[in-house]
């Protein structure tokens, strides 16, 4: 971001920690002014008119508090992209389903030869656009759609809303980072806050939080989607058919039987279809893209086999409620589950710490006792899960969890526990660095064929 702003004629000051860290420097040879935080976390903000916060700076950071006091505008990478994109923009947010929805919509648009740049093609974290997208703004034109996955960390500091805002769902998450559930929800609602009357909100009618709080905040046209046929207008499911209902007519998109997604990803397909419909894509073209979509890695994804044991990768399930959806797609007593990790992120954000997350963790442990033939827990998060299983009386002999210190050892233990032709599900529940988990799994598996890749538990 510093390099981009410097290239576009701005005077840039790069704020660095009190103790300089290796790496994370601007391009070699670049001369950009630097200031360091003081030991108490404060810094000199003289001469600063705009402060760009990164994804790891929480709202209660003392520097941001000082910037607010000095009436310095606080913005972010997401705001830069939304504000400077020369063509129309789509922003996708929600507690889950953002990546799948973003990817699906991008594939629908590219399938009809629409120019599109998607954050799922240029990712910085598992949940959003890379700064490299800034460099491509100059080569885009007014007909290029920018489709961006936006987390609450992005939206906390935006003053620009996308032309089309998609909200997949909402449940308690990142409360420690934002300070409360209400603050988390308010950050998400900023995706709609700066829309114009000509803009569009795509909302999940089945999610009460979205229907009530986001529906009331929408200032432009709202397009709803639902797994039922209850809506007079929107994208719905009628007798097993995804359908666009306009009020005057119904247009079939595709049959549910033609989709190759885990069942809990159906709302994401409906969200992408609703967004595409609002853009003007024909129902037939939407259906073609949905039928071709095979899901995304790390989301209850059948990774392959290890000595006959099937490995399912749900490594992005780093909260109890996300892990619940994937686990629910397995038959009872059918799978060895690998869970655990760190109790806080590298940025210091506590994980599975709020009352709501603790309730979800108890629900996950209850389902684990039903679905799992065995469990291997690792790291500090795994220790806490083991204690909870025992406290809840959910650890009978067959599910007495094994514990390992790290992820590679946990996977190896799970392989010894799985039956021949059995299944292993990796669903961390707690925080993990995906760049460390993914190589461990991919180094083990025998890659499946294209046909096998379609087969997943609970596939529509």
Secondary structure, 3 states (H helix, E strand, C coil): CHHHHHHCCCCCEEEECCCCCCCCCCCCCCCCEEEECCCCCCCCCCCCCEEECCCCCCCCCHHHHHHHHCCCEEECHHHHHHHHCCCCEEEEECCCCHHHHHHHHHHHHHHCCCCEEECCCCEEECCEECCHHHHCHHHCCCCCEEEEECCHHHHCCCCCCCCEEEECCCCCCCHHHHCCHHHHHHHHHHHHHCCCCCCEEEEECCCHHHHHHHHHHCCCEEEEECCCCCCCCEEEEECCEEEEECCCCEEEEEEHHHCCCEHHHHHHHHHHHHHHHHHCCCHHHHHHHHHHCCCCCCCCEEEEEECCEEEEECCCCCCHHHHHHHHHCCCCCCEEEEEECECECCCCCECCCCHHHHHHHHHHHHHHHHHEEEEEEEHHHHHHHHHHHHHCCCCCHHHCCEEECCHHHHHHHHHHHCCCCCEEEEEEECECCHHHHHHHHHCCCEECCHHHHHCCCCEC
